[in-house]
Amino acid sequence: MLQKIINWVIYIIVFSLPLYLINFKIGWVLTNLLELLICGLFVFWLFSISKPIIQGQSLFEDFKGTVPVLAIFLIFFGVTVSTWFSNNIEISAGIWKGWFIIPLLFFIILINSIKTREQIRNIVISLTLSGVFVSLIALYYWLSNNLTYDGRLQAFYLSPNYLAMYLSPILILSLCLYSFVKNKILKILLIASSLLLLLVLYLTYSYGAWLGLLFALIFILIQKKDKKIALVFLFLFILIFVLQIPSQKFQGFMDFSYPSLESRLVIWQSSWEIIKDNSLIGIGPGMFQEYYLTYQDKFAFYPEWAVPQPHNLFFAFWLQAGLLGLIGFVWLLISFFKKIEPKQILSSILMGTMIYILIHGLVDTTYWKNDLSIIFWLITALNYKAGYLFD
């Protein structure tokens, strides 16, 4: 009975990832609804396993032989040290809590709670429904012409890229549901959901997301050559890029004059200068904006001033989790990809999802946000559980 409650709360949390936007304070601690849900579940989960622990069962028994514990330790040790030496420990501690500790608690619950294929299916269904719900809200924004100054769709997120970074991994993960669903009506609904997600992703005009999706689908195609649906998606993305060729944005990318590309080049240059001066322990989570502005005198001009992140996943880890955090992150990725099971559709799709995160992460920070960090650790947990659940 307790496990059923835990399972349902997991599904609710996965569906409710955007609830991190509902912020409030408890005493002097700034938190949000998503964090409270995960903390509450963690306490309930500890209560549910208290008897086995008393009887001698290890809390981390399901980690043995599967999860690279040392790599995870390096990530969290690195970001903790970087937080401790931050110029603004309040800001850094908030990110340390919301983007690392809370996701770790959820990861521990998932690793210890996922025992069946049905649980994985229900988690992916919950995430897909979340993406569909967000997409429907986003379409309302589009129909209301509530767009950015350059005509891109961002809905209730801070930028179109954030919307794209949330929906893209959901779209890729939802592909595994085609192997679960047998009913024709449900398959039609699933196809409609995929097309809805694709439409909203198109309206974000996030080239980083499009490229990440394209590489992910190519990988899945290599692993599963008979997947006709993946071929259809591949054709659609190629068509989308072809249609973009006449656009001002695409032409700007070709000659390096588009504002977002121009600003990223300066941001990456600044990031490297900051890394050279703070290579060991980093600058602390959430401190990039402050350091970025202090380095402006080393460059002729800054095309963009409000830059909370370095627009590169690996730079972000090095700067905000230190060298140890970056090593742990790379180690975790290597361990993740070592678990490839070519004959296993779920494994291929999980790998494809991580490839998306890394490709898009070359031009954006596809981890450093509340919902994105949860998705990263969710994908990691599913990957380590899929090995024996889908043999």
Stockholm file with secondary structure:
# STOCKHOLM 1.0

chainA/1-391         MLQKIINWVIYIIVFSLPLYLINFKIGWVLTNLLELLICGLFVFWLFSISKPIIQGQSLFEDFKGTVPVLAIFLIFFGVTVSTWFSNNIEISAGIWKGWFIIPLLFFIILINSIKTREQIRNIVISLTLSGVFVSLIALYYWLSNNLTYDGRLQAFYLSPNYLAMYLSPILILSLCLYSFVKNKILKILLIASSLLLLLVLYLTYSYGAWLGLLFALIFILIQKKDKKIALVFLFLFILIFVLQIPSQKFQGFMDFSYPSLESRLVIWQSSWEIIKDNSLIGIGPGMFQEYYLTYQDKFAFYPEWAVPQPHNLFFAFWLQAGLLGLIGFVWLLISFFKKIEPKQILSSILMGTMIYILIHGLVDTTYWKNDLSIIFWLITALNYKAGYLFD
#=GR chainA/1-391 SS CHHHHHHHHHHHHHHTGGGGGCEEEETTEEEEHHHHHHHHHHHHHHHHTHHHHHTTCCTTGGGTTTSCHHHHHHHHHHHHHHHHTCSCHHHHHHHHIIIIIHHHHHHHHHHHHCCSHHHHHHHHHHHHHHHHHHHHHHHHHHHTTCCCTTSCCCTTSSSHHHHHHHHHHHHHHHTTHHHHCCCHHHHHHHHHHHHHHHHHHHHHTCHHHHHHHHHHHHHHHHHCTTCHHHHHHHHHHHHHHHHHTTSHHHHHHHTTCSHHHHHHHHHHHHHHHHHHHSTTTCSCTTCHHHHHHHTGGGSSCCSCCCCSSCSCHHHHHHHHHHHHHHHHHHHHHHHHHHTCCTTCHHHHHHHHHHHHHHHHTTTSCSSSSHHHHHHHHHHHHHHHHHHHHCC
#=GC SS_cons         CHHHHHHHHHHHHHHTGGGGGCEEEETTEEEEHHHHHHHHHHHHHHHHTHHHHHTTCCTTGGGTTTSCHHHHHHHHHHHHHHHHTCSCHHHHHHHHIIIIIHHHHHHHHHHHHCCSHHHHHHHHHHHHHHHHHHHHHHHHHHHTTCCCTTSCCCTTSSSHHHHHHHHHHHHHHHTTHHHHCCCHHHHHHHHHHHHHHHHHHHHHTCHHHHHHHHHHHHHHHHHCTTCHHHHHHHHHHHHHHHHHTTSHHHHHHHTTCSHHHHHHHHHHHHHHHHHHHSTTTCSCTTCHHHHHHHTGGGSSCCSCCCCSSCSCHHHHHHHHHHHHHHHHHHHHHHHHHHTCCTTCHHHHHHHHHHHHHHHHTTTSCSSSSHHHHHHHHHHHHHHHHHHHHCC
//
